Amino acid sequence: MAPGDDTDEIVALYDEAGNVTGSARRSRVRAENLRHAATAVVVRNTAGDVYVHRRTGTKDLYPGRYDFCAGGVLRAGEDPLESARRELAEELGVTGVELVPLGVADYVDDRTRMHGFIYECTYDGPITWQPEEVAWGAWVTPARLLEMLDELPFMPDSVANLAIWLDTLPR
């Protein structure tokens, strides 16, 4: 599969209790808004800054939106932690870090229904974007992230699923 061409990717389907119930092609998951699982990883550096990026305009869900998490859908048969590591490496080039679980959360709107596995990591190395997925990115202070959330369109699942985490950030 070519980078960015993931419409035929086989995605794990989940029920409301967080159990795997089957699989479907990503294109069907999006077209029918099937409940699936995804990962989200907040990347921070040792200074406490958060890496924020803007999604490309070609993304199949919320193109052009900003995000403070790297992540994506779980493939059929994939372990959530392994999926988070894969997505982090693909999107931002971040490898060799410990992923600390922040919990699980569910998000539903008229465009997506997902069971999220959420992690955080600390990383001070170079960031290398996957050009099909990331159009811009920068390290921002927690206070600046909170300002950006009021100014710019962010991924609604990240904002909703990490609302409690966001409330702990210093202003």
Summary of the structure (lengths in Angstrom):
residues: 171
radius of gyration: 15.1
end to end distance: 42.7
largest distance: 42.7
contacts: 519
relative contact order: 0.22
helix: 24%
strand: 36%
